[in-house]
Structure formats: structure tokens, C-alpha cells
Amino acid sequence: MNLKINSRHVEVTPAMRTHLETGLAKIRKHFDHVLDASAFLVVDNAKEKSLRQSAEITLHLKGKELFAEAHNADLYHAMDAVVDKLERQVVKHKEKIQDHHHEKHFE
């Protein structure tokens, strides 16, 4: 999976990249058909302290895109929250595309 990280008002450190890659590895355990991912990390001067740091991730799947964003006072907590949201979306998508209907054979 290719991970592309963009940022505004923050420099992406190797620790941040590793943190995101570790979180996205959790998602790959559930669903292996992720083509690539785009992350956008932002630090703003919002009045509310809890909305200053935000993380957005878009997962590109075969035939579908999943998007999630999270805000927090700490950027690492925002990254964790957005990965958790995406994990729930991926599990839901996986359940939808799996065929749970078994044919019943009547004799």
C-alpha cells in the first residue's frame, strides 16, 4: 500500500509517518484490498483547543473510497482516532461485499 502524507503548518517527522503506517497496518489485517492511502495532517489556530490538530485519511479501495477525519488537541491522538474510524468503515465495507447468503438445497 502506498501512503502519501500531506501537511499544513506542521512538518511530518519520521515518527509521525511510522505512527500512521502502524495504524494502517491494523486496517490491512481486516481488509487486504487497500490500493493506497492519502493522509492530510493540519495544525490550525482554531479558538477551541480541541480542534487545533486534525488528521484526515482517504483510503482508495477497489471501486470505493473511504474517508475519515478527526480533531484533537494532540496530533497523535487525532491520528489514532481517524485510524479507528477508518477501521470501523473497512470492517463494515468488508461485511457488505462478502456473500453471507448460502444456498439452501431442498430435496
DRENVO-403989 format. One record per residue (C-alpha): x, y, z; residue in three letters; chain. Coordinates in nm, 2 decimals, m for minus. Last residue first. Layout:
DRENVO-403989
px; py; pz; code; unit
X; Y; Z; ALA; A
...
***
This chain:
DRENVO-403989
px; py; pz; code; unit
m3.47; m3.22; m0.18; GLU; A
m3.41; m2.86; m0.09; PHE; A
m3.06; m2.73; m0.10; HIS; A
m3.02; m2.40; 0.07; LYS; A
m2.77; m2.16; m0.10; GLU; A
m2.57; m1.97; 0.15; HIS; A
m2.61; m1.60; 0.17; HIS; A
m2.33; m1.43; 0.35; HIS; A
m2.15; m1.31; 0.04; ASP; A
m1.88; m1.07; 0.14; GLN; A
m1.91; m0.72; 0.00; ILE; A
m2.12; m0.58; 0.28; LYS; A
m1.91; m0.74; 0.56; GLU; A
m1.59; m0.60; 0.41; LYS; A
m1.74; m0.25; 0.39; HIS; A
m1.85; m0.26; 0.75; LYS; A
m1.50; m0.38; 0.86; VAL; A
m1.34; m0.10; 0.65; VAL; A
m1.57; 0.16; 0.80; GLN; A
m1.48; 0.05; 1.15; ARG; A
m1.11; 0.06; 1.07; GLU; A
m1.15; 0.40; 0.92; LEU; A
m1.29; 0.54; 1.24; LYS; A
m1.01; 0.38; 1.44; ASP; A
m0.75; 0.52; 1.21; VAL; A
m0.90; 0.87; 1.24; VAL; A
m0.90; 0.84; 1.62; ALA; A
m0.53; 0.73; 1.63; ASP; A
m0.42; 1.01; 1.40; MET; A
m0.61; 1.27; 1.62; ALA; A
m0.45; 1.12; 1.93; HIS; A
m0.11; 1.17; 1.76; TYR; A
m0.19; 1.53; 1.67; LEU; A
m0.28; 1.63; 2.02; ASP; A
m0.56; 1.88; 2.09; ALA; A
m0.79; 1.66; 1.89; ASN; A
m0.98; 1.66; 1.56; HIS; A
m1.07; 1.36; 1.35; ALA; A
m1.13; 1.29; 0.98; GLU; A
m1.25; 0.99; 0.78; ALA; A
m1.28; 0.90; 0.42; PHE; A
m1.34; 0.57; 0.24; LEU; A
m1.31; 0.54; m0.14; GLU; A
m1.47; 0.27; m0.35; LYS; A
m1.42; 0.06; m0.66; GLY; A
m1.11; m0.12; m0.55; LYS; A
m1.02; 0.06; m0.23; LEU; A
m0.87; 0.41; m0.20; HIS; A
m0.84; 0.50; 0.16; LEU; A
m0.87; 0.87; 0.24; THR; A
m0.72; 0.99; 0.57; ILE; A
m0.78; 1.32; 0.75; GLU; A
m0.60; 1.43; 1.07; ALA; A
m0.67; 1.74; 1.27; SER; A
m0.49; 1.95; 1.53; GLN; A
m0.65; 2.27; 1.65; ARG; A
m1.00; 2.15; 1.72; LEU; A
m0.96; 2.05; 2.09; SER; A
m0.80; 2.39; 2.17; LYS; A
m1.11; 2.57; 2.06; GLU; A
m1.02; 2.91; 1.91; LYS; A
m0.87; 2.74; 1.60; ALA; A
m0.52; 2.84; 1.51; ASN; A
m0.47; 2.54; 1.28; ASP; A
m0.24; 2.24; 1.27; VAL; A
m0.33; 2.01; 0.98; VAL; A
m0.23; 1.65; 0.88; LEU; A
m0.36; 1.51; 0.55; PHE; A
m0.32; 1.14; 0.48; ALA; A
m0.37; 0.97; 0.14; SER; A
m0.39; 0.59; 0.12; ALA; A
m0.33; 0.33; m0.15; ASP; A
m0.48; 0.02; m0.30; LEU; A
m0.64; m0.13; 0.00; VAL; A
m0.76; m0.49; m0.08; HIS; A
m0.62; m0.66; 0.22; ASP; A
m0.90; m0.60; 0.46; PHE; A
m0.90; m0.67; 0.83; HIS; A
m0.53; m0.71; 0.89; LYS; A
m0.47; m0.42; 0.64; ARG; A
m0.66; m0.19; 0.88; ILE; A
m0.42; m0.27; 1.16; LYS; A
m0.13; m0.19; 0.92; ALA; A
m0.29; 0.15; 0.87; LEU; A
m0.22; 0.23; 1.23; GLY; A
0.14; 0.12; 1.21; THR; A
0.19; 0.32; 0.89; GLU; A
0.04; 0.63; 1.07; LEU; A
0.27; 0.60; 1.37; HIS; A
0.57; 0.54; 1.14; THR; A
0.50; 0.85; 0.94; ARG; A
0.45; 1.06; 1.26; MET; A
0.79; 0.92; 1.39; ALA; A
0.96; 1.00; 1.06; PRO; A
0.85; 1.37; 1.11; THR; A
0.59; 1.54; 0.90; VAL; A
0.65; 1.92; 0.94; GLU; A
0.34; 2.11; 1.05; VAL; A
0.16; 2.42; 0.93; HIS; A
m0.02; 2.22; 0.66; ARG; A
0.05; 1.86; 0.58; SER; A
0.05; 1.60; 0.31; ASN; A
0.12; 1.23; 0.36; ILE; A
0.10; 0.97; 0.08; LYS; A
0.09; 0.61; 0.18; LEU; A
0.13; 0.34; m0.09; ASN; A
0.00; 0.00; 0.00; MET; A
***
